[in-house]
């Protein structure tokens, strides 16, 4: 049974299961869910906690022994198993499937790891554990989802606030939900009367927005120029290697070029063949509506030139050039300006 992160704690209060699968790349939601599980387990008498990490040196027999052993000091135990890759491997998959059929009611099994795809959710071991428990996937929050999370958080702390406060908070903590939670905790101390407006908020906030290259690509494909430049600025300040960004841009250009060729020849697009799932297909469709073949060809030429310069380490301000390239993807008419001319803007 899948439970969405924002519904997890209310669902946990209504029904406590023997196994939980917690995956995703959003640390704040995962942390809060794991903490809620631990607290609920204590209330239910699970007083012993056994933490395991299935790394390269992990012995799956240790997990089997733990699920079969009875503690001398506690009647009920929590076993927390981390899967660093999100996958247990052949041996682990077989053992987890077996454990699902024989899990003691005195054992709570919590398995967590990074973001996983549908391929993992369709495996035998995952389905077997899900049948006796529940799973949730914690994705980074954006747009309305992020605003909703922040609004609920403020309400939980009893704040009275304006819609502008939520927007300001979202702008400051986008890409870093943990920072959003920390800022609201600071507001609790700073404004005990629980009344805040944009003026008070601007005095209290510290810009902690963090983004990764994949978020940058999605915003670029959507054509959001302002956010694109903001993300690049944050990536530069966080010390992201420019070659990682140029690699991502070249990869996205190749995908767009192939999709464009299919459209030109009126062939159907098999999105899964390109590794593009339904939630991102609209981004590529927006880019293809915005960019014609000639524009894509020009972007490809400038990417080739930039890739060569980056590998030669002869770029004075690499993120200025990256901004130039990203803006080309968003449809800004900069093809007439050679990439070398951007040095004058540095």
Order of alpha helices (4+ residues) and beta strands (2+ residues): alpha-beta-alpha-beta-alpha-beta-alpha-beta-alpha-alpha-beta-alpha-alpha-alpha-alpha-alpha-alpha-alpha-alpha-alpha-alpha
